[in-house]
Amino acid sequence: MGALENELNLGPTSAGWLREIGVTTLDELREMGAVTAYCLAKARHERASLNLLYALHGALTGQKWNALSPKTKAQLQKEAAGFRFGE
């Protein structure tokens, strides 16, 4: 298993989904951004839930996904809803 599985909030499934979209390190996730990574993973895996979005954001900010504030979760949802592929 790669380093992604060792990051906060990330397990084998989410790390595998990230690898499928070209993300193999936390730095690459940081460069892509949590919202973009979530939307790309969601496009490939319908079962990816908002918990993945929260987990990715938490991995980048050093927070447990379930400890994010409602305000942060709402902002992430808004950004994901506005995501457009290829822009």
Backbone as CSV, one residue per row, in Angstrom:
resi,resn,N_x,N_y,N_z,CA_x,CA_y,CA_z,C_x,C_y,C_z
1,MET,0.835,-1.190,0.000,0.000,0.000,0.000,0.872,1.243,0.000
2,GLY,0.341,2.290,-0.597,1.093,3.525,-0.703,0.890,4.431,0.486
3,ALA,1.516,5.583,0.410,1.505,6.537,1.511,0.130,7.131,1.769
4,LEU,-0.717,7.219,0.751,-2.028,7.842,0.947,-2.842,7.143,2.024
5,GLU,-2.747,5.826,2.101,-3.497,5.076,3.101,-3.110,5.457,4.521
6,ASN,-1.932,6.023,4.676,-1.445,6.401,5.998,-1.853,7.808,6.406
7,GLU,-2.471,8.541,5.509,-2.875,9.914,5.811,-4.189,9.924,6.588
8,LEU,-4.380,10.965,7.373,-5.592,11.141,8.162,-6.817,11.038,7.263
9,ASN,-7.791,10.262,7.680,-9.090,10.103,7.011,-9.073,9.227,5.767
10,LEU,-7.916,8.807,5.294,-7.854,8.059,4.041,-7.570,6.586,4.306
11,GLY,-8.326,5.742,3.652,-8.132,4.303,3.751,-7.859,3.721,2.382
12,PRO,-7.856,2.409,2.283,-7.537,1.763,1.012,-8.474,2.142,-0.134
13,THR,-9.759,2.240,0.136,-10.705,2.554,-0.938,-10.509,3.970,-1.445
14,SER,-10.491,4.931,-0.540,-10.332,6.325,-0.978,-8.969,6.543,-1.618
15,ALA,-7.938,5.905,-1.089,-6.605,6.032,-1.686,-6.587,5.433,-3.091
16,GLY,-7.280,4.318,-3.281,-7.367,3.713,-4.610,-8.079,4.617,-5.596
17,TRP,-9.159,5.236,-5.151,-9.885,6.170,-6.013,-9.007,7.359,-6.379
18,LEU,-8.224,7.840,-5.419,-7.324,8.961,-5.703,-6.265,8.562,-6.728
19,ARG,-5.715,7.377,-6.571,-4.709,6.920,-7.539,-5.299,6.846,-8.946
20,GLU,-6.558,6.440,-9.050,-7.210,6.353,-10.362,-7.290,7.704,-11.064
21,ILE,-7.332,8.783,-10.293,-7.409,10.120,-10.900,-6.048,10.805,-10.922
22,GLY,-4.988,10.036,-10.645,-3.634,10.555,-10.767,-3.046,11.172,-9.517
23,VAL,-3.691,10.967,-8.384,-3.198,11.513,-7.119,-2.557,10.383,-6.327
24,THR,-1.249,10.509,-6.084,-0.536,9.455,-5.362,0.104,9.939,-4.070
25,THR,0.093,11.248,-3.852,0.679,11.806,-2.633,-0.225,12.903,-2.082
26,LEU,-0.016,13.239,-0.828,-0.776,14.325,-0.215,-0.472,15.650,-0.907
27,ASP,0.758,15.835,-1.346,1.103,17.061,-2.081,0.318,17.165,-3.382
28,GLU,0.152,16.044,-4.076,-0.643,16.059,-5.307,-2.107,16.348,-5.008
29,LEU,-2.606,15.823,-3.897,-3.976,16.132,-3.487,-4.105,17.616,-3.175
30,ARG,-3.134,18.145,-2.480,-3.143,19.571,-2.140,-3.157,20.420,-3.418
31,GLU,-2.354,20.034,-4.394,-2.285,20.769,-5.657,-3.616,20.701,-6.412
32,MET,-4.245,19.536,-6.418,-5.516,19.372,-7.114,-6.659,20.023,-6.352
33,GLY,-6.615,19.894,-5.045,-7.690,20.418,-4.211,-8.710,19.344,-3.884
34,ALA,-9.274,19.434,-2.699,-10.220,18.425,-2.229,-11.468,18.360,-3.096
35,VAL,-11.996,19.502,-3.490,-13.244,19.525,-4.256,-13.052,18.892,-5.629
36,THR,-12.001,19.271,-6.323,-11.739,18.693,-7.645,-11.511,17.193,-7.537
37,ALA,-10.703,16.779,-6.571,-10.435,15.349,-6.397,-11.725,14.592,-6.102
38,TYR,-12.562,15.147,-5.241,-13.840,14.508,-4.925,-14.702,14.378,-6.175
39,CYS,-14.832,15.444,-6.923,-15.697,15.428,-8.110,-15.195,14.445,-9.162
40,LEU,-13.897,14.369,-9.345,-13.335,13.409,-10.299,-13.555,11.974,-9.826
41,ALA,-13.369,11.740,-8.530,-13.601,10.399,-7.982,-15.080,10.038,-8.054
42,LYS,-15.940,10.985,-7.749,-17.391,10.755,-7.781,-17.853,10.427,-9.201
43,ALA,-17.237,11.046,-10.196,-17.594,10.765,-11.587,-17.281,9.316,-11.963
44,ARG,-16.285,8.738,-11.318,-15.896,7.350,-11.600,-16.604,6.355,-10.685
45,HIS,-16.933,6.812,-9.484,-17.482,5.917,-8.460,-18.717,6.555,-7.842
46,GLU,-19.861,6.150,-8.333,-21.119,6.729,-7.889,-21.318,6.604,-6.379
47,ARG,-20.759,5.567,-5.784,-20.962,5.370,-4.354,-20.104,6.294,-3.484
48,ALA,-19.236,7.066,-4.095,-18.459,8.041,-3.322,-19.433,9.061,-2.726
49,SER,-19.387,9.208,-1.421,-20.334,10.089,-0.741,-19.654,11.392,-0.331
50,LEU,-20.457,12.269,0.224,-19.900,13.529,0.722,-18.862,13.291,1.810
51,ASN,-18.940,12.153,2.480,-17.919,11.850,3.483,-16.528,11.823,2.857
52,LEU,-16.434,11.412,1.594,-15.139,11.445,0.904,-14.663,12.880,0.766
53,LEU,-15.546,13.767,0.381,-15.181,15.182,0.263,-14.673,15.713,1.595
54,TYR,-15.391,15.405,2.659,-14.983,15.867,3.987,-13.651,15.235,4.394
55,ALA,-13.469,13.967,4.063,-12.218,13.279,4.397,-11.035,13.894,3.665
56,LEU,-11.230,14.216,2.393,-10.143,14.827,1.620,-9.789,16.196,2.181
57,HIS,-10.798,16.991,2.475,-10.547,18.309,3.063,-9.840,18.154,4.410
58,GLY,-10.323,17.225,5.208,-9.706,16.987,6.512,-8.271,16.509,6.407
59,ALA,-7.990,15.681,5.415,-6.610,15.217,5.216,-5.689,16.392,4.919
60,LEU,-6.206,17.370,4.200,-5.395,18.543,3.846,-5.277,19.546,4.983
61,THR,-6.242,19.548,5.880,-6.241,20.535,6.963,-5.886,19.937,8.316
62,GLY,-5.663,18.623,8.349,-5.299,17.970,9.600,-6.460,17.797,10.561
63,GLN,-7.668,17.664,10.020,-8.860,17.507,10.852,-9.547,16.188,10.541
64,LYS,-10.143,15.584,11.553,-10.988,14.422,11.324,-12.182,14.862,10.500
65,TRP,-12.583,14.050,9.537,-13.677,14.423,8.636,-14.965,14.712,9.390
66,ASN,-15.219,13.961,10.471,-16.472,14.140,11.195,-16.412,15.256,12.231
67,ALA,-15.287,15.959,12.293,-15.157,17.095,13.203,-15.257,18.428,12.468
68,LEU,-15.455,18.386,11.150,-15.588,19.628,10.389,-16.869,20.338,10.802
69,SER,-16.819,21.634,10.823,-17.995,22.415,11.214,-19.079,22.327,10.139
70,PRO,-20.323,22.516,10.533,-21.402,22.551,9.539,-21.164,23.621,8.469
71,LYS,-20.579,24.727,8.864,-20.288,25.800,7.907,-19.275,25.327,6.860
72,THR,-18.232,24.653,7.305,-17.220,24.131,6.383,-17.828,23.090,5.451
73,LYS,-18.631,22.197,6.008,-19.278,21.176,5.180,-20.186,21.815,4.136
74,ALA,-20.940,22.817,4.538,-21.840,23.502,3.596,-21.052,24.181,2.483
75,GLN,-19.924,24.798,2.829,-19.093,25.458,1.823,-18.515,24.442,0.843
76,LEU,-18.052,23.324,1.352,-17.517,22.272,0.486,-18.600,21.738,-0.453
77,GLN,-19.794,21.535,0.077,-20.905,21.059,-0.752,-21.230,22.066,-1.854
78,LYS,-21.221,23.336,-1.502,-21.509,24.392,-2.477,-20.462,24.388,-3.592
79,GLU,-19.195,24.285,-3.211,-18.123,24.259,-4.207,-18.237,23.029,-5.106
80,ALA,-18.560,21.888,-4.517,-18.693,20.663,-5.311,-19.883,20.759,-6.268
81,ALA,-20.968,21.348,-5.812,-22.153,21.494,-6.665,-21.867,22.407,-7.854
82,GLY,-20.956,23.353,-7.679,-20.616,24.285,-8.745,-19.471,23.831,-9.631
83,PHE,-18.915,22.653,-9.338,-17.774,22.155,-10.110,-18.190,21.840,-11.537
84,ARG,-17.373,22.265,-12.486,-17.609,21.972,-13.901,-16.355,21.336,-14.479
85,PHE,-16.514,20.193,-15.089,-15.386,19.491,-15.694,-14.828,20.295,-16.858
86,GLY,-13.505,20.334,-16.941,-12.842,20.987,-18.060,-12.733,22.491,-17.957
87,GLU,-13.077,23.049,-16.822,-12.975,24.515,-16.673,-11.807,24.873,-15.796
